[in-house]
Amino acid sequence: MSEGRKLVASNRRARYDFALEDTWEAGIVLTGSEVKSLRGGRASLNEAFARVEGNEVWLENMHIPPYEPAGKTHGYDPRRPRKLLMHKREIQRLIGKTAEKGLTLVPVRVYFKNGLAKVEVGLGRGKAKYEKRQTLKLKEHQREMERGFGSARKTTTPPAR
């Protein structure tokens, strides 16, 4: 991450389960104790998704555990829907894109940028099992090639003259 950014949570399965076509940065409407909990690095994007309802975008199922020092007076539902703040033209584009069959909004990561909580939302198409296997094979092949280049320099013998 670049200057002024602090990563809170990332959805590592998002790029595995979905072929992401495009990503957007959005602000999140949070309560004070939710922000404190996020600053402590406590959040989970497992099973989280975003949806467009009317002219608003909502983040569903993101888990932000209650901030313990706030006590019981500031209790909230850890998985409550949270409104995402985006420009109207971005929301209109999302409405058109999510209407297409197979496209969904997936939160990729949550971070702080210049002190403000942000979420990166990706527009993705679900991958089939064989596509996931293909992705894993490509990654493994790439790792082996990189390992091979490193060890090849050390173990190869000079050519005979």
Backbone as CSV, one residue per row, in Angstrom:
resi,resn,N_x,N_y,N_z,CA_x,CA_y,CA_z,C_x,C_y,C_z
1,MET,0.852,-1.165,0.000,0.000,0.000,0.000,0.901,1.232,0.000
2,SER,0.398,2.291,-0.519,1.199,3.495,-0.646,1.113,4.345,0.616
3,GLU,1.720,5.508,0.545,1.761,6.459,1.662,0.363,6.824,2.145
4,GLY,0.162,6.864,3.449,-1.116,7.285,4.012,-2.197,6.211,3.998
5,ARG,-1.832,4.954,3.730,-2.817,3.866,3.697,-2.442,2.792,4.701
6,LYS,-3.477,2.281,5.379,-3.271,1.189,6.325,-4.294,0.104,6.029
7,LEU,-3.820,-1.064,5.631,-4.703,-2.182,5.307,-5.307,-2.751,6.588
8,VAL,-6.623,-2.934,6.591,-7.320,-3.496,7.745,-7.662,-4.954,7.483
9,ALA,-8.297,-5.237,6.344,-8.699,-6.603,6.014,-8.701,-6.759,4.506
10,SER,-8.402,-7.963,4.056,-8.479,-8.241,2.623,-9.217,-9.553,2.417
11,ASN,-9.902,-9.630,1.293,-10.664,-10.819,0.930,-9.817,-11.590,-0.077
12,ARG,-9.003,-12.500,0.420,-8.067,-13.210,-0.447,-8.785,-14.163,-1.404
13,ARG,-9.956,-14.618,-1.006,-10.704,-15.538,-1.864,-11.392,-14.822,-3.015
14,ALA,-11.494,-13.499,-2.957,-12.207,-12.759,-3.999,-11.578,-13.004,-5.364
15,ARG,-10.271,-12.903,-5.455,-9.607,-13.093,-6.751,-9.541,-14.568,-7.142
16,TYR,-9.691,-15.448,-6.164,-9.716,-16.880,-6.456,-11.088,-17.309,-6.962
17,ASP,-12.148,-16.827,-6.329,-13.509,-17.233,-6.674,-14.117,-16.429,-7.817
18,PHE,-13.590,-15.231,-8.075,-14.173,-14.351,-9.091,-13.096,-13.825,-10.034
19,ALA,-13.485,-13.664,-11.284,-12.636,-12.978,-12.263,-13.068,-11.509,-12.223
20,LEU,-12.271,-10.687,-11.555,-12.636,-9.285,-11.365,-12.383,-8.486,-12.634
21,GLU,-13.415,-7.772,-13.092,-13.311,-6.967,-14.299,-12.884,-5.539,-13.990
22,ASP,-13.407,-4.985,-12.897,-13.136,-3.593,-12.565,-13.246,-3.423,-11.058
23,THR,-12.579,-2.400,-10.505,-12.670,-2.127,-9.075,-12.950,-0.645,-8.843
24,TRP,-13.600,-0.363,-7.722,-13.898,1.004,-7.311,-13.541,1.161,-5.853
25,GLU,-13.198,2.396,-5.483,-12.962,2.741,-4.088,-14.201,3.462,-3.567
26,ALA,-14.667,3.054,-2.387,-15.859,3.663,-1.808,-15.634,3.911,-0.327
27,GLY,-16.257,4.961,0.183,-16.242,5.221,1.613,-17.295,4.354,2.280
28,ILE,-17.201,4.199,3.605,-18.151,3.382,4.348,-18.763,4.246,5.449
29,VAL,-20.078,4.145,5.630,-20.748,4.833,6.727,-20.644,3.930,7.956
30,LEU,-19.928,4.409,8.981,-19.677,3.624,10.188,-20.017,4.423,11.439
31,THR,-20.218,3.704,12.544,-20.364,4.368,13.835,-18.979,4.551,14.442
32,GLY,-18.893,5.326,15.506,-17.599,5.600,16.131,-16.899,4.367,16.645
33,SER,-17.644,3.484,17.313,-17.003,2.290,17.859,-16.595,1.315,16.749
34,GLU,-17.297,1.335,15.612,-16.881,0.502,14.474,-15.555,0.997,13.914
35,VAL,-15.377,2.305,13.853,-14.119,2.881,13.358,-12.978,2.496,14.295
36,LYS,-13.227,2.576,15.608,-12.199,2.201,16.587,-11.806,0.737,16.417
37,SER,-12.794,-0.113,16.202,-12.527,-1.537,16.012,-11.722,-1.758,14.729
38,LEU,-12.072,-1.034,13.657,-11.315,-1.143,12.404,-9.880,-0.673,12.581
39,ARG,-9.698,0.422,13.305,-8.337,0.935,13.531,-7.481,-0.089,14.271
40,GLY,-8.118,-0.920,15.072,-7.410,-2.001,15.756,-7.139,-3.185,14.848
41,GLY,-7.570,-3.108,13.585,-7.315,-4.172,12.622,-8.273,-5.337,12.744
42,ARG,-9.450,-5.094,13.303,-10.392,-6.171,13.532,-11.561,-6.066,12.566
43,ALA,-11.509,-6.852,11.508,-12.607,-6.926,10.542,-12.423,-8.184,9.707
44,SER,-13.526,-8.659,9.144,-13.472,-9.848,8.309,-14.378,-9.647,7.097
45,LEU,-13.849,-9.949,5.927,-14.616,-9.850,4.691,-15.082,-11.211,4.193
46,ASN,-14.880,-12.262,4.986,-15.347,-13.587,4.590,-16.864,-13.555,4.440
47,GLU,-17.369,-14.063,3.362,-18.799,-14.130,3.039,-19.439,-12.765,2.830
48,ALA,-18.640,-11.709,2.722,-19.203,-10.369,2.510,-19.490,-10.168,1.023
49,PHE,-20.495,-9.350,0.745,-20.832,-9.005,-0.630,-21.463,-7.622,-0.633
50,ALA,-21.539,-7.021,-1.793,-22.168,-5.706,-1.932,-23.360,-5.846,-2.870
51,ARG,-24.346,-4.965,-2.682,-25.515,-4.981,-3.561,-25.962,-3.554,-3.809
52,VAL,-26.601,-3.361,-4.952,-27.150,-2.064,-5.310,-28.645,-2.124,-5.060
53,GLU,-29.151,-1.189,-4.259,-30.577,-1.126,-3.957,-31.032,0.317,-4.177
54,GLY,-31.887,0.508,-5.167,-32.294,1.873,-5.512,-31.096,2.608,-6.096
55,ASN,-30.766,3.751,-5.529,-29.579,4.493,-5.945,-28.510,4.466,-4.867
56,GLU,-28.472,3.386,-4.083,-27.503,3.240,-3.013,-26.803,1.892,-3.127
57,VAL,-25.566,1.848,-2.640,-24.794,0.608,-2.624,-24.602,0.221,-1.161
58,TRP,-24.869,-1.037,-0.842,-24.787,-1.535,0.524,-23.777,-2.668,0.616
59,LEU,-22.996,-2.669,1.688,-22.050,-3.740,1.983,-22.699,-4.651,3.018
60,GLU,-22.901,-5.891,2.652,-23.600,-6.855,3.509,-22.617,-7.868,4.081
61,ASN,-22.880,-8.285,5.307,-22.205,-9.434,5.923,-20.731,-9.211,6.261
62,MET,-20.227,-7.971,6.224,-18.863,-7.711,6.681,-18.899,-7.704,8.208
63,HIS,-18.003,-8.455,8.819,-18.007,-8.577,10.277,-17.003,-7.607,10.890
64,ILE,-17.518,-6.676,11.705,-16.672,-5.792,12.503,-17.037,-6.058,13.954
65,PRO,-16.173,-6.741,14.703,-16.522,-7.076,16.083,-16.662,-5.815,16.935
66,PRO,-17.494,-5.858,17.974,-17.667,-4.681,18.837,-16.357,-4.261,19.494
67,TYR,-16.185,-2.965,19.637,-15.012,-2.396,20.292,-15.188,-2.577,21.788
68,GLU,-14.348,-3.379,22.412,-14.511,-3.767,23.814,-14.537,-2.581,24.782
69,PRO,-13.607,-1.620,24.717,-13.647,-0.519,25.682,-14.923,0.332,25.608
70,ALA,-15.664,0.284,24.497,-16.891,1.063,24.385,-17.973,0.516,25.299
71,GLY,-17.856,-0.729,25.698,-18.813,-1.325,26.616,-20.124,-1.674,25.937
72,LYS,-21.109,-1.972,26.739,-22.407,-2.423,26.229,-23.266,-1.278,25.717
73,THR,-22.951,-0.032,26.083,-23.802,1.094,25.696,-23.753,1.370,24.200
74,HIS,-22.633,1.026,23.555,-22.493,1.292,22.121,-22.542,0.001,21.318
75,GLY,-23.338,-0.956,21.761,-23.436,-2.235,21.075,-24.111,-2.082,19.722
76,TYR,-23.738,-2.924,18.775,-24.317,-2.929,17.447,-24.222,-4.337,16.885
77,ASP,-24.964,-4.583,15.835,-24.908,-5.875,15.158,-23.623,-5.917,14.332
78,PRO,-22.695,-6.842,14.622,-21.414,-6.871,13.908,-21.549,-7.090,12.404
79,ARG,-22.648,-7.675,11.938,-22.811,-7.958,10.514,-23.894,-7.099,9.867
80,ARG,-24.191,-5.956,10.457,-25.254,-5.095,9.923,-24.881,-4.577,8.536
81,PRO,-25.887,-4.273,7.684,-25.587,-3.679,6.374,-24.999,-2.288,6.549
82,ARG,-23.966,-1.988,5.770,-23.316,-0.685,5.843,-23.378,-0.010,4.476
83,LYS,-23.747,1.251,4.494,-23.893,1.999,3.246,-22.512,2.385,2.717
84,LEU,-22.343,2.235,1.399,-21.108,2.647,0.740,-21.337,3.993,0.059
85,LEU,-20.335,4.840,0.127,-20.423,6.180,-0.446,-19.688,6.211,-1.776
86,MET,-20.451,6.417,-2.846,-19.889,6.455,-4.192,-20.542,7.597,-4.968
87,HIS,-19.900,8.005,-6.048,-20.472,9.036,-6.910,-21.681,8.473,-7.655
88,LYS,-22.619,9.335,-7.980,-23.858,8.922,-8.637,-23.584,8.227,-9.974
89,ARG,-22.623,8.749,-10.721,-22.326,8.136,-12.033,-21.732,6.732,-11.862
90,GLU,-20.953,6.520,-10.784,-20.417,5.189,-10.521,-21.552,4.227,-10.151
91,ILE,-22.490,4.696,-9.345,-23.621,3.850,-8.953,-24.470,3.503,-10.167
92,GLN,-24.702,4.477,-11.055,-25.479,4.209,-12.273,-24.787,3.156,-13.139
93,ARG,-23.479,3.226,-13.220,-22.727,2.234,-13.994,-22.843,0.853,-13.338
94,LEU,-22.778,0.817,-12.003,-22.917,-0.451,-11.291,-24.301,-1.058,-11.483
95,ILE,-25.328,-0.208,-11.511,-26.690,-0.709,-11.726,-26.770,-1.421,-13.070
96,GLY,-26.200,-0.820,-14.092,-26.203,-1.438,-15.419,-25.400,-2.721,-15.471
97,LYS,-24.241,-2.709,-14.820,-23.362,-3.880,-14.864,-23.914,-5.048,-14.050
98,THR,-24.463,-4.772,-12.862,-24.956,-5.875,-12.031,-26.244,-6.465,-12.583
99,ALA,-26.904,-5.751,-13.496,-28.094,-6.303,-14.138,-27.715,-7.432,-15.094
100,GLU,-26.466,-7.415,-15.592,-25.993,-8.487,-16.465,-25.924,-9.787,-15.665
101,LYS,-26.234,-10.872,-16.340,-26.239,-12.170,-15.671,-24.816,-12.580,-15.283
102,GLY,-24.665,-13.001,-14.062,-23.386,-13.539,-13.607,-22.437,-12.537,-12.988
103,LEU,-22.735,-11.240,-13.048,-21.834,-10.257,-12.461,-22.291,-9.903,-11.053
104,THR,-21.340,-9.790,-10.142,-21.652,-9.473,-8.755,-20.614,-8.517,-8.192
105,LEU,-20.961,-7.836,-7.118,-20.047,-6.915,-6.440,-19.412,-7.626,-5.253
106,VAL,-18.085,-7.598,-5.202,-17.343,-8.307,-4.174,-16.399,-7.320,-3.487
107,PRO,-16.444,-7.215,-2.145,-15.452,-6.380,-1.463,-14.088,-7.070,-1.486
108,VAL,-13.076,-6.351,-1.910,-11.743,-6.927,-2.053,-10.887,-6.640,-0.818
109,ARG,-10.924,-5.391,-0.328,-10.150,-5.049,0.870,-10.735,-3.822,1.545
110,VAL,-10.439,-3.694,2.830,-10.837,-2.538,3.627,-9.563,-1.912,4.151
111,TYR,-9.462,-0.593,4.061,-8.248,0.103,4.487,-8.586,1.532,4.881
112,PHE,-7.621,2.177,5.517,-7.738,3.590,5.843,-6.865,4.364,4.870
113,LYS,-7.429,5.410,4.281,-6.691,6.263,3.363,-6.820,7.686,3.880
114,ASN,-5.707,8.253,4.290,-5.680,9.596,4.879,-6.679,9.726,6.020
115,GLY,-6.783,8.690,6.837,-7.638,8.718,8.016,-9.083,8.327,7.784
116,LEU,-9.481,8.072,6.543,-10.863,7.717,6.234,-10.963,6.235,5.874
117,ALA,-12.003,5.573,6.379,-12.210,4.155,6.078,-12.713,4.003,4.650
118,LYS,-12.070,3.144,3.895,-12.430,2.899,2.491,-12.550,1.401,2.266
119,VAL,-13.345,1.054,1.262,-13.447,-0.341,0.839,-13.255,-0.374,-0.675
120,GLU,-12.497,-1.344,-1.135,-12.322,-1.543,-2.579,-13.313,-2.617,-2.999
121,VAL,-14.216,-2.252,-3.910,-15.257,-3.158,-4.378,-14.945,-3.536,-5.811
122,GLY,-14.987,-4.827,-6.101,-14.714,-5.307,-7.447,-15.954,-5.877,-8.098
123,LEU,-16.066,-5.670,-9.388,-17.155,-6.251,-10.168,-16.604,-7.524,-10.790
124,GLY,-17.176,-8.659,-10.403,-16.604,-9.918,-10.851,-17.633,-10.918,-11.327
125,ARG,-17.128,-11.836,-12.117,-17.922,-12.949,-12.616,-17.382,-14.199,-11.936
126,GLY,-18.272,-15.005,-11.377,-17.854,-16.210,-10.663,-17.103,-17.170,-11.566
127,LYS,-16.038,-17.751,-11.026,-15.253,-18.719,-11.783,-15.824,-20.118,-11.577
128,ALA,-15.737,-20.923,-12.613,-16.112,-22.332,-12.508,-14.944,-23.092,-11.880
129,LYS,-15.186,-24.337,-11.454,-14.146,-25.121,-10.790,-12.910,-25.290,-11.671
130,TYR,-13.134,-25.555,-12.953,-11.977,-25.789,-13.818,-11.158,-24.504,-13.987
131,GLU,-11.792,-23.343,-13.933,-11.053,-22.077,-14.026,-10.214,-21.857,-12.772
132,LYS,-10.749,-22.243,-11.617,-9.992,-22.122,-10.378,-8.776,-23.039,-10.403
133,ARG,-8.976,-24.266,-10.899,-7.849,-25.200,-10.999,-6.796,-24.661,-11.956
134,GLN,-7.247,-24.072,-13.063,-6.324,-23.505,-14.045,-5.500,-22.373,-13.418
135,THR,-6.146,-21.538,-12.618,-5.451,-20.440,-11.946,-4.388,-20.988,-11.004
136,LEU,-4.736,-22.023,-10.229,-3.767,-22.622,-9.309,-2.587,-23.235,-10.057
137,LYS,-2.868,-23.889,-11.193,-1.793,-24.487,-11.979,-0.842,-23.419,-12.501
138,LEU,-1.398,-22.312,-12.985,-0.557,-21.219,-13.492,0.322,-20.639,-12.387
139,LYS,-0.248,-20.444,-11.201,0.536,-19.909,-10.086,1.654,-20.873,-9.698
140,GLU,1.318,-22.174,-9.612,2.318,-23.174,-9.238,3.419,-23.249,-10.294
141,HIS,3.041,-23.200,-11.554,4.019,-23.222,-12.646,4.940,-22.011,-12.561
142,GLN,4.371,-20.854,-12.275,5.161,-19.625,-12.156,6.158,-19.740,-11.002
143,ARG,5.708,-20.289,-9.860,6.595,-20.467,-8.702,7.747,-21.410,-9.041
144,GLU,7.419,-22.523,-9.721,8.458,-23.491,-10.075,9.471,-22.886,-11.026
145,MET,8.998,-22.070,-11.961,9.923,-21.411,-12.887,10.856,-20.473,-12.128
146,GLU,10.314,-19.702,-11.199,11.145,-18.792,-10.430,12.145,-19.543,-9.568
147,ARG,11.702,-20.644,-8.955,12.619,-21.480,-8.170,13.689,-22.082,-9.075
148,GLY,13.265,-22.522,-10.242,14.188,-23.155,-11.178,15.269,-22.201,-11.653
149,PHE,14.890,-20.971,-11.908,15.881,-19.992,-12.348,16.908,-19.746,-11.256
150,GLY,16.463,-19.695,-10.006,17.379,-19.454,-8.893,18.310,-20.622,-8.672
151,SER,17.775,-21.839,-8.695,18.611,-23.013,-8.439,19.430,-23.392,-9.665
152,ALA,18.977,-23.057,-10.859,19.711,-23.397,-12.073,21.050,-22.684,-12.106
153,ARG,21.104,-21.480,-11.632,22.355,-20.737,-11.612,23.363,-21.367,-10.672
154,LYS,22.879,-21.953,-9.577,23.766,-22.510,-8.570,24.239,-23.927,-8.926
155,THR,23.369,-24.738,-9.546,23.681,-26.156,-9.726,24.178,-26.527,-11.106
156,THR,24.056,-25.674,-12.083,24.464,-26.061,-13.426,25.987,-26.088,-13.517
157,THR,26.459,-27.050,-14.276,27.901,-27.149,-14.479,28.258,-26.415,-15.773
158,PRO,29.445,-25.902,-15.846,29.813,-25.198,-17.075,29.885,-26.168,-18.254
159,PRO,29.583,-25.698,-19.452,29.616,-26.596,-20.623,31.021,-27.126,-20.889
160,ALA,31.069,-28.378,-21.370,32.355,-29.014,-21.687,32.959,-28.368,-22.918
161,ARG,34.309,-28.299,-22.937,34.978,-27.686,-24.080,35.574,-28.689,-24.992
